[in-house]
């Protein structure tokens, strides 16, 4: 159970670390986007100024004025393209975060499932080995009892033989003294 808790804790810490790295990249994209929006705002202000500038005779716009206005508009278009590109990156990053998180979560869940299965298998193996140990202990106990009984029989036989031998020796001595 402790192993499972540690595994889950490790998994959450790993996912949190990955999320913080991904959020760093989205923060960079957001900062670029903010800078591009500021640039667009400044360019649009320059465009309005260029529209009001009329350096021609009788207060009319010259070709240079119109060309300058077109250049400012081109800068605005480039900035808008940059904004769209950064927005696409941000959207891709968020989609990637969700997709990666989903795949990673599925992989982690699969790994946890495999480890839980392995844990259950190890536990059942341990239980089986414990049962085998108990059977072996009973077998050893019965063999020990048999050995003790045999030893007692041997000692009793030895004691009986010694007693018989001493009795025969005494009889022999008494027969020799009588004869």
N, C-alpha and C positions, 0 to 999 in steps of 0.2 A: 504494500500500500504506500509506503514511504517512497519507493522507487517511482511509482505512478505519479505521486504528487510532485516529486522533483522533475520528472519528465514534462509534466504539464507546465510547471513554472518556467523551465528552460524554453519550452515552445513559445509561451507568451512573451518572454523577454526577447527571443529571436525575432518574432513577428513585430514587436514594438520597435526594435532596432531597424528593421527593414522599412517600416512605415516612416520613421524619422528621417532616414536617408532619402526616401522618395519625396517627403515633404520639403526637404532642403532643395531638391531640384525644382519643385514647383514654386518655391519661394524665389528662386533665381529667375524663373520665367515670369513670375508676377512682377518682379522688379523691372525687368526689361520691358514688359508691357506698359508699366507705369511711365517709364522714360519715353517710350514711343508715343504715348498719349500726350505727354507734355510737349514733345517735339511737334506733334501734329497741331496742337493748340497754338504754339508759337508760329508755325508755318501758315496757319490759317489767318492769324493776325497780320503776318507779312503780306499775305495775298490781298487782304482788305486794304492795306496801305498802298499796295501796288496798283489796285484798281482806282484809288483816289488820286494817284499821282498822274498829272497831265502836264507834260512838259512841251507840248506842241504849241503852234500858233493858235491864238484865240482860245486857249485853254482846252485844246483837244489832246487826245492820247496819240502818241507817236507809235511807230512800229516797235521801237525799243521798249516803250512802256508795256505794250501788249506782249512782247517777247519775254520781258521780265515777269509779267503776271503768269504767263504760260510756264516758265521755269519754276515759279513758286508752286503752281498747281502740280507740276511733275514731281516736285519734292513731297507734296502732300500725298500723291498717289503712291510713291515709293514707301512713305511712312505707313500709309494704310496697308500696303502689301506686307510690310514688316509686322504690323499689328495682327493681321490675319494669320500670318505664319506663327507668331508667338501664341495666339489663341488656339491654333491647331495643335501646337506642341503641348500647351497646357491641357487641352482636352485629351490628347493622346496619353499624356502622363497620368492623368486621373483614371482613364480607362485602363491603362497598363497597371496602375496601382491596384485597381479593383480586380482585374483579371489575374495578376500575379498573386495577389492576396488570396483569391479564390483557389487558384491552383496550389499555392503553398499550403493553404489550410487543408485542402483535400489530401495533399501528400503527407502532411503532418498527421492528419487523422488516420490515414492508411498506415503510417508508421506506428502510431500509437496502438492501432488495432492489432498489428502484427506483434508488437511487443507485449500487449496484453495476452494474446494467444500464446506466445512463447512463455510468458509468466505462468499461465494456467498449466501449460504442459510441464514446466519445471516443477510446479507445485504438485501435480499429480504424480510425477516421477519420484519426488521426495516422499510422498505418502506411500507409494508402492515399495520403495526401498525401506521405509520404516516398518512396513508390514513384514517384509522379508527378514529384517533384523529381528523382529519379535519372534518369528517362526524359528530362526536360527538360535536365538537365545533359549527358547523352549527346548529345542533339540539338544543344545549343549547342557542345559540343566538336567534333562533326562539322562544323558550320557554320563554326566557327573554323578548322578544318583546311582546309576549302574556301576560305575567305577568304585564308588564308596562301598556299595554292597559287596562287590568282588573283593575289595581290599579287606573288609571285615571278615568275609568268609576265609580268605587266605590267612589272616591273623588268627582266626579261631582254629583253623586247621593246624597252623603252626603251633599254637598253644597246646592243642590236643596232642600233636606229635611229640612235643617236648615233654608233656606230662606223661605220655605213654613211655617215652624213652627213659625218663627218670624212674618210673615205676619198674620198668624192666631192669634197669641198672640196680635198683634196690633189691629186686627179687633175685637177681644174679648174685649179688653180694650175700644175701641171706642164704641162698642155696650153697654157696661156697663155704660159708661159715658153718652151715649144718653138715656139710659133707666132709 
